[in-house]
Amino acid sequence: MLKEPRQTPFLYNRYEMPESNSEDALVANPLQTDKRQDKNFLRAFRNNQFTLVVGTTGRSLTSRIVQLLAYDETLLKSGKVIACTQLRRDTAKRMAQSIGDKTTLGYGTGIGHAVRFDKNTTDNTQLSVMSSGTLLQEVVVDNVFSKYSAIIIDEAHERTISNDLLMCFLRLACQKRKDLKVVILSAVEVKTIQTYFDNAPLVKFDGLIHDVKLHYCEKPQEKYVEATAEKVAEIHETKGSGDILVFLPGETDIYNAISMIKEKCKNLTENRRAGPVNILPLHTTLPPKKISQATSSRNHDQPGRKVIVSTNLAEAGYEIKGIHFVVDSGYVKAHEFDPSTSTQILSDAWVSKTEADQRASCAGRTSPGEAYRMYTKKEFSRLRNHATPEILRADLTNHIFFLLSAGVTDIGQFPFLERPSALAVHSAMDTLVGLGVMETSHEFTALGRDVRKLPLAPKLAKMLIESEKEGCSEQILDIVAMMAVPPVLNVPTESKEMNNKVNDSHSKYKDKDSYGLTLLKVFRDFLAQQESDRQAWCEEKYFRFTSLENAREVRLELLGKMTDMCMELTSGDDKSVRKAMFNGMYMQTAFRHYKSMYRRSFDSGAKDATVHHTSTLYHVYDGSREWVDGQWIVFDGCQELSGNLNLMGCTKVDQEWVYEKYAGCSEIEQSLKESGAYGRLFSASVQHRPNTTPNLLWHFVLAGGVLR
């Protein structure tokens, strides 16, 4: 049954509605401020299936485009929904509420939002503001986006995997649906995207950015955190009114800088050389209340200057009013995956020119401002123009599994926006085959078909499914929910005294054998609190409330899926929990071969690694004894920090489990080797069971026994 044509949602008593659908009538509406730009966009939108829009950072471009499309009579008559994507969950909800304030239908009825665990839409919803990931998941059941008339992809310039894959599927859908319209919004021109969409017309919207004066350092700054703190204190002492926005790469840098800024500004205040300051952090793992404190407009009745110390979250995720000064360290936290060694490389990397310009523009959103770049002009000239797309530097295991789940039968022929390396794709496929969820023919195994039903990474889904036979599915349910969210325990602080308080609080929960069991203790204590007391409990115990609350939501979703799959909840002892964790992470095993040094079983380069200091097993392996318990471990991830390999999220496993897992291995190619006082080590480069890819050589180093 066809739906009745939608009514235009915008308030009749606020804006005079156009009498026709002509361009002149639309641009004459007082809602718009630039008739020429609106007219150019509407002409391009109506005459083309794809439209690329470029607008200066700081302008409410997304809201403006949404309002223009809401007037389009063709879209209204279709009875379908207009979708607008956002990269972040909180941004999607905030934008939906903002647009809903300008509508007669209202937020929650005609205008709604849809993100994971939080959906506020109805059958009458005309505009749905969604996270990119939420819309992407719909591809699995509807790859032509049949319920949408137009889809707006925001922040395309950030080139996240979710946005890139979404654009790929939209291009395929438009080949089947000529009535589907796609609008791509970007803060900068991205030639790759324009070419991908058949040289789609480019419409430029000039922003309302005021002049921003740029300042560079005369010489390179080796200690950029200290230099940044010094510059903030200098601005506070010598410049007039206006808040300061500081960009640093990571949370640890943020809190170190806050400590330095407080000390320097305290001296200025005591000597009556400057007024008070209110210094606030801003990063993704903060509770919503603290994010709101940092991003909301300052109450000018309160004395003092506001200083916000942020990651790159403030570049485009939030528009903070009142910022007159920007201090840019020039660095961003970069994650890069090396598929040859399955290592996540984490480093402080230079921003791109585009990112630097976005940061500087934050100083000109409400008035002329100044941006201080903590690097030289020469260093700026050497920056790359754009950031490297995430798909070219990330572990693709989960994303390849998603593509296969979405019906992509040939990964090699999939029309990627930018094609990832063959090594990265092969590494992902090898991992999926090794986990037993895929056949070498790219068909799903029986286990793989069950894994598809769970909204988890394949290794976590397998861990949960196989926990039933170990008799501990209830504990593993809680553990995988915690492992599926950002870290709960790693909370950067401003001082050594505070660090000691955090460590004392966390030590009560640490399990000497397993990071997973530590997470289990924390999570169950969190759930035992009254709902109204949980955030205060997290603040008292120094845990991340947002992560724990997300884990609670993940657990509820997984519990429903387990019921659908007729899985029973069973409770076992700690050893059965460790065995179940090994069953899901056995491809991430390592053995201790010298003091505190470990060697990963699948590292053909045989590079030594250590247990990361944040791991609950860190204190056990201090190198003070020749042989310690926990000779074998599984780990959740491996990061390279400053050239050193660190094993994260470690759990002790019994070596009998390792031998049992690889009992069917054959074609041992290397004989045993001597390893000094630490016993005999058996090194083997082997091929796994027939159900794995034939050319996949796995490197095992087994201690204390013979590989059978």
DRENMAR-122299 format. One line per field, with one value per residue (C-alpha): residue number from 1; residue in one letter; x, y, z. Coordinates in Angstrom, 3 decimals. Layout:
<atoms>
num NUM	...
residuo a	...
px X	...
py Y	...
pz Z	...
</atoms>
This chain:
<atoms>
num 1	2	3	4	5	6	7	8	9	10	11	12	13	14	15	16	17	18	19	20	21	22	23	24	25	26	27	28	29	30	31	32	33	34	35	36	37	38	39	40	41	42	43	44	45	46	47	48	49	50	51	52	53	54	55	56	57	58	59	60	61	62	63	64	65	66	67	68	69	70	71	72	73	74	75	76	77	78	79	80	81	82	83	84	85	86	87	88	89	90	91	92	93	94	95	96	97	98	99	100	101	102	103	104	105	106	107	108	109	110	111	112	113	114	115	116	117	118	119	120	121	122	123	124	125	126	127	128	129	130	131	132	133	134	135	136	137	138	139	140	141	142	143	144	145	146	147	148	149	150	151	152	153	154	155	156	157	158	159	160	161	162	163	164	165	166	167	168	169	170	171	172	173	174	175	176	177	178	179	180	181	182	183	184	185	186	187	188	189	190	191	192	193	194	195	196	197	198	199	200	201	202	203	204	205	206	207	208	209	210	211	212	213	214	215	216	217	218	219	220	221	222	223	224	225	226	227	228	229	230	231	232	233	234	235	236	237	238	239	240	241	242	243	244	245	246	247	248	249	250	251	252	253	254	255	256	257	258	259	260	261	262	263	264	265	266	267	268	269	270	271	272	273	274	275	276	277	278	279	280	281	282	283	284	285	286	287	288	289	290	291	292	293	294	295	296	297	298	299	300	301	302	303	304	305	306	307	308	309	310	311	312	313	314	315	316	317	318	319	320	321	322	323	324	325	326	327	328	329	330	331	332	333	334	335	336	337	338	339	340	341	342	343	344	345	346	347	348	349	350	351	352	353	354	355	356	357	358	359	360	361	362	363	364	365	366	367	368	369	370	371	372	373	374	375	376	377	378	379	380	381	382	383	384	385	386	387	388	389	390	391	392	393	394	395	396	397	398	399	400	401	402	403	404	405	406	407	408	409	410	411	412	413	414	415	416	417	418	419	420	421	422	423	424	425	426	427	428	429	430	431	432	433	434	435	436	437	438	439	440	441	442	443	444	445	446	447	448	449	450	451	452	453	454	455	456	457	458	459	460	461	462	463	464	465	466	467	468	469	470	471	472	473	474	475	476	477	478	479	480	481	482	483	484	485	486	487	488	489	490	491	492	493	494	495	496	497	498	499	500	501	502	503	504	505	506	507	508	509	510	511	512	513	514	515	516	517	518	519	520	521	522	523	524	525	526	527	528	529	530	531	532	533	534	535	536	537	538	539	540	541	542	543	544	545	546	547	548	549	550	551	552	553	554	555	556	557	558	559	560	561	562	563	564	565	566	567	568	569	570	571	572	573	574	575	576	577	578	579	580	581	582	583	584	585	586	587	588	589	590	591	592	593	594	595	596	597	598	599	600	601	602	603	604	605	606	607	608	609	610	611	612	613	614	615	616	617	618	619	620	621	622	623	624	625	626	627	628	629	630	631	632	633	634	635	636	637	638	639	640	641	642	643	644	645	646	647	648	649	650	651	652	653	654	655	656	657	658	659	660	661	662	663	664	665	666	667	668	669	670	671	672	673	674	675	676	677	678	679	680	681	682	683	684	685	686	687	688	689	690	691	692	693	694	695	696	697	698	699	700	701	702	703	704	705	706	707	708
residuo m	l	k	e	p	r	q	t	p	f	l	y	n	r	y	e	m	p	e	s	n	s	e	d	a	l	v	a	n	p	l	q	t	d	k	r	q	d	k	n	f	l	r	a	f	r	n	n	q	f	t	l	v	v	g	t	t	g	r	s	l	t	s	r	i	v	q	l	l	a	y	d	e	t	l	l	k	s	g	k	v	i	a	c	t	q	l	r	r	d	t	a	k	r	m	a	q	s	i	g	d	k	t	t	l	g	y	g	t	g	i	g	h	a	v	r	f	d	k	n	t	t	d	n	t	q	l	s	v	m	s	s	g	t	l	l	q	e	v	v	v	d	n	v	f	s	k	y	s	a	i	i	i	d	e	a	h	e	r	t	i	s	n	d	l	l	m	c	f	l	r	l	a	c	q	k	r	k	d	l	k	v	v	i	l	s	a	v	e	v	k	t	i	q	t	y	f	d	n	a	p	l	v	k	f	d	g	l	i	h	d	v	k	l	h	y	c	e	k	p	q	e	k	y	v	e	a	t	a	e	k	v	a	e	i	h	e	t	k	g	s	g	d	i	l	v	f	l	p	g	e	t	d	i	y	n	a	i	s	m	i	k	e	k	c	k	n	l	t	e	n	r	r	a	g	p	v	n	i	l	p	l	h	t	t	l	p	p	k	k	i	s	q	a	t	s	s	r	n	h	d	q	p	g	r	k	v	i	v	s	t	n	l	a	e	a	g	y	e	i	k	g	i	h	f	v	v	d	s	g	y	v	k	a	h	e	f	d	p	s	t	s	t	q	i	l	s	d	a	w	v	s	k	t	e	a	d	q	r	a	s	c	a	g	r	t	s	p	g	e	a	y	r	m	y	t	k	k	e	f	s	r	l	r	n	h	a	t	p	e	i	l	r	a	d	l	t	n	h	i	f	f	l	l	s	a	g	v	t	d	i	g	q	f	p	f	l	e	r	p	s	a	l	a	v	h	s	a	m	d	t	l	v	g	l	g	v	m	e	t	s	h	e	f	t	a	l	g	r	d	v	r	k	l	p	l	a	p	k	l	a	k	m	l	i	e	s	e	k	e	g	c	s	e	q	i	l	d	i	v	a	m	m	a	v	p	p	v	l	n	v	p	t	e	s	k	e	m	n	n	k	v	n	d	s	h	s	k	y	k	d	k	d	s	y	g	l	t	l	l	k	v	f	r	d	f	l	a	q	q	e	s	d	r	q	a	w	c	e	e	k	y	f	r	f	t	s	l	e	n	a	r	e	v	r	l	e	l	l	g	k	m	t	d	m	c	m	e	l	t	s	g	d	d	k	s	v	r	k	a	m	f	n	g	m	y	m	q	t	a	f	r	h	y	k	s	m	y	r	r	s	f	d	s	g	a	k	d	a	t	v	h	h	t	s	t	l	y	h	v	y	d	g	s	r	e	w	v	d	g	q	w	i	v	f	d	g	c	q	e	l	s	g	n	l	n	l	m	g	c	t	k	v	d	q	e	w	v	y	e	k	y	a	g	c	s	e	i	e	q	s	l	k	e	s	g	a	y	g	r	l	f	s	a	s	v	q	h	r	p	n	t	t	p	n	l	l	w	h	f	v	l	a	g	g	v	l	r
px 0.000	1.403	1.883	0.281	2.645	4.535	3.808	6.690	7.857	8.993	7.079	4.568	4.416	8.187	8.895	6.625	6.298	6.948	3.843	5.543	8.474	10.392	13.971	13.067	10.403	12.716	15.633	13.320	12.510	14.035	15.476	18.281	21.017	22.649	20.218	22.927	24.440	21.055	19.980	23.157	22.720	19.053	19.745	22.554	20.511	17.492	19.483	21.892	21.778	24.963	25.862	29.074	28.839	31.881	31.436	33.830	34.192	32.241	29.105	25.940	26.112	24.461	21.418	21.104	21.194	18.665	16.281	16.600	15.779	12.843	11.146	11.602	8.182	9.426	10.960	7.823	5.547	7.699	6.581	10.114	12.602	15.515	18.552	21.455	24.520	26.909	30.159	29.448	26.446	26.152	26.432	23.554	21.249	22.219	21.636	18.236	17.159	18.413	16.539	13.467	13.288	12.500	9.716	6.002	6.339	8.883	11.785	10.804	7.921	8.676	12.356	14.251	17.627	18.874	22.148	23.120	21.141	19.249	16.506	13.881	11.908	8.348	6.499	5.836	9.480	10.437	14.072	16.285	19.693	21.786	25.288	27.151	27.533	23.810	22.897	25.702	24.325	21.041	22.901	22.853	19.048	18.383	21.241	19.204	18.110	14.502	12.933	14.994	14.422	17.657	20.751	23.135	26.650	28.223	31.944	33.014	36.437	37.349	37.476	36.481	35.860	32.148	31.729	33.846	31.970	28.643	29.513	30.482	27.141	25.253	26.925	25.869	22.328	21.964	22.665	19.471	17.459	17.466	15.137	17.630	19.484	22.863	24.417	28.028	29.087	32.761	34.711	37.284	37.381	38.106	38.832	38.826	35.194	34.083	35.716	34.261	30.750	31.143	32.473	29.459	28.745	30.539	28.646	30.571	29.047	31.141	31.232	30.728	34.299	35.888	39.517	42.000	45.553	48.112	51.243	54.120	57.064	60.488	62.081	60.837	59.426	60.691	58.570	55.271	53.171	55.342	55.485	51.702	51.188	53.638	51.751	48.402	49.837	51.316	47.982	46.172	48.613	48.964	45.756	42.302	39.044	38.193	38.379	41.233	40.990	44.044	44.643	46.773	46.993	45.894	44.317	47.607	48.947	45.727	45.979	49.712	49.061	46.183	48.474	51.131	48.633	47.082	50.475	51.535	48.214	48.139	51.408	49.981	46.865	48.806	51.025	47.931	49.227	46.105	42.660	41.393	40.990	38.593	40.468	38.416	39.373	37.523	37.815	35.498	35.612	34.372	30.865	28.225	27.902	31.587	31.540	28.598	30.513	33.424	31.401	28.598	28.810	30.483	28.370	29.880	28.609	31.296	34.822	37.756	38.786	37.735	40.515	39.471	42.184	40.966	41.857	40.860	37.254	36.797	37.843	34.416	32.477	31.553	31.113	32.252	31.217	33.380	36.732	39.057	42.390	43.543	46.812	47.615	50.340	50.344	49.962	47.222	47.080	47.596	46.604	48.180	47.934	50.825	49.212	52.559	52.990	49.381	50.590	48.707	51.170	50.171	52.075	51.843	51.806	51.731	48.322	47.566	47.243	43.487	43.320	45.560	43.292	40.191	41.753	42.707	39.194	37.774	39.141	36.983	33.515	32.084	34.597	38.082	40.612	44.169	45.689	49.094	50.758	53.444	55.529	57.363	56.167	58.672	57.232	53.732	54.807	55.956	52.629	50.569	47.492	44.937	44.845	45.365	41.974	41.286	40.760	44.412	45.793	43.380	42.954	40.298	39.276	35.929	35.182	35.913	33.631	30.927	31.305	30.948	27.907	26.410	26.543	29.805	31.006	34.247	36.235	38.677	35.905	34.215	34.292	36.251	36.563	40.267	41.404	43.236	46.440	46.245	48.305	45.751	42.864	44.706	45.673	42.015	40.887	43.615	42.429	38.799	39.777	42.024	39.163	37.080	34.330	35.187	36.174	38.985	36.257	34.924	31.871	30.713	31.244	28.500	30.290	30.556	26.818	26.262	28.913	27.005	24.039	26.008	26.907	30.508	33.958	34.364	36.832	34.527	31.490	33.314	34.406	30.782	29.411	32.010	31.748	28.587	30.521	32.966	30.036	30.717	28.568	27.243	30.723	31.861	28.726	29.821	33.460	32.822	30.436	33.305	35.835	33.515	33.638	36.454	38.810	37.304	40.441	42.854	42.017	44.714	45.169	46.842	49.358	51.342	49.258	46.091	47.719	48.427	44.792	43.639	46.022	44.950	41.307	41.847	44.130	41.151	39.663	42.774	42.876	46.409	45.571	43.322	42.422	39.020	38.349	39.345	36.767	34.200	34.730	34.443	31.333	29.438	30.230	28.970	25.705	25.217	24.911	21.605	21.099	21.045	24.320	26.381	27.989	29.011	30.387	32.503	33.888	34.733	36.431	38.041	36.295	34.878	31.133	30.453	32.278	30.554	27.137	27.833	28.884	25.568	23.707	25.857	25.121	21.363	21.530	23.674	21.381	18.482	20.551	21.564	17.897	17.110	19.966	18.715	21.980	21.906	23.385	25.806	28.279	31.716	34.945	37.809	39.726	36.794	36.552	40.226	39.753	36.781	38.808	41.592	39.070	38.271	41.757	44.030	45.400	46.790	49.024	52.469	55.004	57.524	60.986	63.360	62.730	59.831	60.120	57.407	57.275	54.039	53.172	52.180	54.997	57.202	59.603	60.026	60.207	60.114	57.192	56.360	53.108	51.835	52.001	48.204	47.634	46.659	49.399	52.111	53.203	53.517	56.177	58.866	61.805	63.020	62.667	63.775	60.397	57.041	53.431	51.643	54.298	51.638	49.180	46.575	46.263	43.548	45.868	49.465	50.548	53.840	54.639	57.875	59.307	58.445	55.827	53.241	50.733	47.375	44.577	46.500	45.135	47.183	46.462	47.561	50.075	48.053	45.328	47.842	49.013	45.419	44.478	47.347	47.446	46.452	49.304	51.712	54.760	57.064	59.814	62.277	63.902	64.052	66.414	68.398	67.412	70.090	68.942	65.302	64.881	64.308	62.080	60.397	60.009	57.808	56.451	53.379	50.288	47.045	44.151	42.678	39.903	42.393	43.962	46.689	49.303	48.961	52.136	51.656	54.663	54.467	57.088	56.110	57.937	58.365	56.893	56.585	54.112	51.893
py 0.000	3.365	5.944	9.332	12.062	13.663	17.217	19.644	19.648	23.210	25.635	27.610	30.359	30.819	30.756	31.549	28.335	28.499	28.186	26.001	23.657	26.055	26.948	30.635	29.904	27.721	30.097	33.007	31.396	33.497	30.334	30.543	33.167	32.721	32.330	31.617	28.726	27.215	27.475	25.817	22.946	22.338	22.370	19.835	17.671	17.455	16.812	14.217	11.079	12.021	15.468	16.416	19.421	21.158	23.598	25.394	23.843	25.706	26.347	24.377	22.950	19.647	21.298	23.618	20.798	18.779	21.716	22.288	18.641	18.674	21.182	19.003	17.995	14.890	13.508	14.335	12.528	9.395	8.568	7.444	8.601	11.011	9.617	11.732	9.974	11.105	9.450	9.651	8.449	11.525	13.844	12.044	12.430	16.053	16.987	15.276	17.233	20.494	20.000	18.818	22.178	23.775	21.418	21.087	17.292	17.506	15.432	11.828	11.834	13.353	13.765	11.008	9.419	5.839	4.632	1.337	0.729	4.013	4.479	7.201	6.824	5.906	4.858	8.558	9.611	11.741	12.402	9.912	11.080	7.928	6.829	5.591	2.164	1.812	2.555	0.305	-2.643	-2.340	-3.448	-7.049	-7.225	-4.456	-3.631	-1.146	1.029	0.642	2.740	5.850	8.521	10.390	9.670	12.351	11.203	13.759	14.230	12.183	13.845	11.911	8.720	6.290	2.679	2.932	5.971	4.502	1.180	2.983	5.022	1.806	0.171	3.347	3.408	-0.225	0.501	3.466	1.204	-0.665	2.317	5.362	7.179	7.082	10.355	10.588	13.765	13.655	16.407	17.205	19.989	19.902	18.887	15.177	14.397	10.650	10.743	12.945	10.642	7.546	8.934	9.453	13.016	14.099	17.847	19.806	22.537	24.864	26.596	29.446	29.306	32.001	31.733	34.989	35.832	33.730	34.958	32.144	32.044	29.577	28.653	29.897	26.516	22.906	21.958	18.584	18.660	19.688	19.133	21.489	23.999	23.897	24.527	27.453	29.003	28.727	30.513	33.211	33.794	33.941	36.565	38.758	38.471	39.902	38.074	34.849	31.151	28.864	25.513	23.247	20.214	17.314	13.738	11.585	11.487	11.111	14.221	16.053	15.436	16.127	19.454	20.308	19.780	22.061	24.765	24.806	25.291	28.070	29.913	29.554	31.506	34.171	34.536	34.688	37.409	39.249	39.083	37.290	36.199	32.704	29.946	27.029	24.141	21.238	18.046	16.852	13.331	10.522	8.454	11.240	10.917	12.911	15.397	16.335	16.549	18.927	21.059	21.383	22.071	24.279	28.047	29.664	31.630	35.099	36.042	33.735	35.195	33.530	32.251	28.821	26.518	23.300	20.687	18.265	15.452	15.835	15.357	19.154	19.497	18.677	16.673	19.739	23.416	25.251	28.880	31.570	30.183	33.027	31.232	27.824	26.182	23.254	20.778	19.457	15.851	13.241	9.728	7.434	3.769	1.645	-2.120	-4.157	-7.252	-9.011	-9.227	-8.660	-5.686	-2.485	0.405	3.334	6.568	10.326	11.334	14.659	15.936	16.596	20.099	19.619	18.698	21.641	24.034	22.578	23.107	26.696	27.483	26.792	30.192	32.045	30.668	33.549	36.356	36.972	34.814	33.581	30.101	29.213	26.291	24.644	23.886	25.857	26.951	24.554	21.660	22.640	22.625	19.024	17.757	15.491	17.145	14.684	12.039	8.438	6.670	4.303	1.359	1.584	1.369	-0.772	-4.448	-5.569	-8.852	-7.628	-5.591	-8.442	-10.654	-7.984	-7.759	-11.525	-11.407	-8.690	-11.011	-9.887	-13.113	-11.854	-9.416	-8.887	-7.502	-5.324	-1.651	-0.160	3.610	2.996	-0.601	-1.933	-3.877	-7.520	-8.388	-6.758	-8.626	-11.954	-11.478	-10.900	-13.966	-16.111	-15.030	-15.875	-19.273	-19.910	-19.112	-21.736	-19.343	-19.400	-22.048	-21.401	-21.120	-18.036	-20.000	-19.776	-22.791	-23.906	-21.958	-18.947	-18.941	-18.744	-16.043	-13.939	-13.805	-12.029	-8.305	-8.977	-9.303	-12.896	-13.921	-12.639	-14.245	-17.582	-17.222	-16.750	-19.586	-22.117	-21.063	-23.151	-26.405	-25.165	-24.548	-20.822	-18.934	-16.614	-15.319	-15.116	-13.132	-10.436	-10.598	-10.236	-7.349	-5.600	-6.474	-5.060	-1.500	1.032	0.285	0.605	0.484	2.780	6.194	8.882	11.289	14.615	13.711	10.891	11.156	10.655	7.771	6.079	6.486	4.986	2.033	1.397	1.389	-0.885	-3.315	-4.631	-5.951	-7.335	-11.069	-12.475	-14.946	-13.093	-9.661	-11.119	-12.169	-8.679	-7.186	-9.641	-8.457	-4.801	-5.321	-7.342	-4.818	-2.075	-3.938	-4.493	-0.734	1.078	2.561	6.095	5.504	3.941	7.084	8.251	4.765	4.945	8.317	6.994	3.859	5.645	3.592	4.898	5.146	5.490	2.243	0.337	1.628	0.608	-2.838	-3.157	-2.381	-4.850	-7.539	-7.018	-7.254	-10.395	-11.995	-11.629	-13.145	-16.081	-16.724	-16.732	-19.214	-21.455	-21.016	-21.831	-19.657	-21.733	-20.767	-22.341	-21.855	-19.533	-22.240	-22.946	-19.201	-19.059	-22.120	-20.484	-17.325	-19.427	-21.041	-17.606	-16.117	-19.112	-17.381	-14.747	-16.894	-16.104	-17.888	-16.549	-17.490	-15.213	-13.286	-10.958	-11.387	-13.138	-14.416	-14.559	-17.889	-16.341	-13.813	-15.058	-12.238	-13.698	-10.244	-10.155	-8.534	-7.673	-7.661	-4.069	-2.339	-1.841	-5.611	-7.366	-9.936	-7.294	-7.626	-11.415	-11.481	-9.353	-11.446	-12.210	-15.972	-18.381	-20.044	-18.629	-19.654	-18.510	-19.655	-19.493	-16.629	-15.372	-11.647	-9.377	-7.211	-6.336	-2.699	-1.223	1.791	3.670	0.609	-1.803	-4.545	-4.650	-7.442	-6.098	-7.842	-10.997	-14.240	-17.192	-20.522	-24.094	-25.412	-28.631	-26.559	-25.331	-28.869	-30.078	-27.269	-28.013	-31.793	-32.196	-30.089	-31.769	-31.146	-29.903	-28.172	-27.241	-29.300	-28.372	-25.615	-25.084	-22.127	-21.889	-22.368	-22.126	-25.603	-26.930	-25.040	-26.613	-24.331	-25.368	-23.726	-25.780	-26.023	-26.289	-28.645	-29.142	-26.636	-23.758	-22.035	-24.302	-21.570	-20.294	-21.110	-20.760	-20.392	-22.083	-22.150	-24.718	-25.007	-28.024	-30.759	-32.254	-30.939	-33.845
pz 0.000	-1.040	1.663	1.404	0.154	3.021	4.055	4.177	7.771	8.280	10.446	8.468	11.047	10.970	7.265	4.353	2.364	-1.395	-3.544	-6.141	-6.504	-8.741	-7.917	-7.643	-5.055	-3.017	-2.912	-2.138	1.203	3.992	5.503	2.936	3.021	-0.396	-3.301	-5.873	-3.934	-3.121	-6.724	-7.984	-5.562	-6.363	-10.090	-9.704	-7.359	-9.658	-12.825	-11.450	-9.362	-7.482	-6.173	-4.361	-2.033	-0.573	2.285	4.572	7.994	10.639	8.623	9.383	5.891	6.734	8.297	5.325	2.745	4.736	4.834	1.091	0.353	2.769	0.457	-2.640	-3.893	-5.709	-2.538	-0.554	-3.012	-2.951	0.590	1.368	3.983	3.597	5.404	6.642	8.046	10.749	11.776	15.501	17.466	19.658	16.649	14.922	17.891	18.467	14.824	14.744	17.803	16.299	13.033	14.917	16.679	13.315	12.288	12.862	12.934	15.707	16.891	17.507	15.012	11.612	12.446	14.228	14.747	14.481	15.971	17.558	20.771	20.362	17.785	17.820	14.586	13.622	10.476	9.845	10.068	7.082	7.970	9.798	11.021	11.331	12.145	9.078	10.629	11.271	7.646	6.409	8.376	6.453	3.321	4.590	4.262	1.707	-0.641	-2.715	0.234	-0.875	1.897	1.113	-1.513	-0.871	1.207	2.454	3.396	5.710	6.473	3.472	3.574	6.734	4.637	7.363	6.350	7.145	4.901	2.100	2.059	2.281	-0.808	-2.620	-1.877	-2.810	-6.193	-6.771	-5.554	-7.899	-10.854	-9.938	-8.640	-10.860	-8.459	-5.572	-5.018	-3.272	-1.858	-0.639	1.788	2.311	3.985	1.169	-2.456	-2.792	-6.415	-5.752	-4.624	-7.495	-10.042	-8.371	-8.808	-12.555	-12.230	-10.225	-10.310	-7.601	-5.763	-3.475	-0.478	0.843	4.614	7.181	8.405	9.498	8.836	10.788	11.230	11.121	13.282	12.812	15.010	14.011	14.698	15.110	18.504	19.739	22.915	21.389	24.537	26.586	23.723	23.388	27.109	26.972	24.063	25.860	28.904	26.654	24.906	28.232	29.526	26.436	24.414	24.917	25.499	23.717	24.496	23.454	21.652	21.825	19.594	20.845	19.533	22.482	25.908	27.782	26.056	26.892	30.626	30.699	28.975	31.313	34.287	32.766	31.767	35.244	36.866	34.488	34.690	38.464	38.640	36.311	38.464	41.726	40.280	38.970	35.418	34.123	35.231	36.057	33.483	33.167	31.509	30.111	28.235	25.131	23.712	22.669	25.867	28.137	29.630	27.703	30.567	30.411	26.610	26.900	29.422	27.006	23.853	25.165	25.052	28.018	30.455	30.111	33.547	34.923	35.054	33.375	30.003	28.786	27.505	25.759	25.224	22.591	20.246	16.593	17.758	17.757	14.094	12.699	15.293	17.346	16.580	19.696	19.881	21.412	20.237	19.213	19.503	18.284	19.307	17.017	18.012	14.457	15.568	15.522	16.959	13.962	13.842	11.138	10.724	9.343	7.762	7.359	11.137	12.331	14.340	15.118	14.940	17.135	16.760	16.929	13.271	11.467	10.441	6.789	5.352	5.193	8.871	9.807	7.924	9.588	12.993	12.188	10.926	14.403	15.456	12.918	13.416	15.439	14.860	13.436	15.258	15.432	14.985	16.398	14.670	16.752	13.693	11.043	7.629	6.108	8.115	6.985	3.332	3.713	5.062	2.831	1.333	2.744	5.463	4.356	3.972	6.839	4.504	3.417	6.957	9.003	9.837	7.344	8.987	10.345	7.224	4.796	6.875	6.619	2.833	2.515	4.825	2.617	-0.414	-2.014	-3.617	-5.118	-2.986	-5.852	-8.070	-5.439	-6.563	-3.653	-3.604	-3.123	-3.315	-0.241	-0.709	-1.740	1.337	3.656	2.004	2.016	5.661	6.558	4.616	6.195	9.642	8.837	7.444	10.432	12.821	11.037	9.946	6.214	3.698	1.233	-1.422	0.439	1.584	5.188	7.416	9.797	12.522	10.214	9.612	13.361	13.717	11.166	13.534	16.248	16.063	17.100	15.613	14.336	17.056	19.825	18.221	18.018	21.637	22.723	20.585	21.743	25.389	25.632	25.347	27.999	30.333	30.892	28.387	31.094	31.970	28.340	27.452	29.909	28.820	25.076	25.788	27.578	24.870	22.185	23.595	24.101	27.042	30.487	32.628	30.793	32.257	31.727	34.623	35.296	38.025	39.580	42.738	40.738	38.857	42.167	43.208	39.909	40.218	43.825	42.828	39.805	41.658	43.611	40.381	38.703	38.123	38.031	35.242	32.824	31.521	30.629	34.214	35.326	32.956	34.298	37.879	36.899	34.780	37.361	40.072	37.738	37.051	40.791	41.349	41.219	37.748	39.143	41.001	38.221	36.839	40.312	41.020	37.847	38.855	42.295	40.917	37.929	35.252	31.994	32.407	28.673	27.896	30.692	29.675	26.066	27.292	29.129	25.908	23.937	26.519	26.243	22.464	22.592	25.155	22.720	19.912	22.119	22.891	19.162	18.618	21.484	23.380	27.077	29.805	31.840	34.544	34.940	36.862	35.955	34.094	31.791	31.092	30.133	27.896	26.159	25.600	24.091	21.724	20.313	20.295	19.612	16.532	18.884	21.065	22.439	24.629	27.071	25.876	27.794	30.996	30.205	26.436	24.449	20.915	18.976	17.388	14.068	13.797	10.966	11.799	15.308	16.892	20.677	22.494	26.078	28.017	28.042	31.405	31.410	31.228	34.437	33.767	33.565	37.191	36.948	34.225	35.811	34.545	38.066	37.642	34.939	34.563	35.563	35.384	32.282	29.849	27.136	26.756	24.310	23.704	22.367	20.277	19.530	19.315	18.278	20.435	19.768	18.037	20.875	20.543	23.342	23.901	25.082	26.981	27.934	29.381	30.633	28.877	29.518	27.012	26.756	25.098	22.544	21.737	21.509	19.133	16.755	17.092	13.446	12.064	9.653	7.461	10.204	8.316	11.049	13.729	17.355	18.455	21.609	23.775	26.464	30.039	29.088	27.627	24.160	21.761	18.804	15.783	12.943	9.847	9.140	7.022	8.932	8.445	4.958	5.598	5.626	2.700	1.196	0.847	4.422	6.393	10.113	12.358	15.706	18.402	21.005	24.302	26.527	24.335	20.869	18.322	17.347
</atoms>
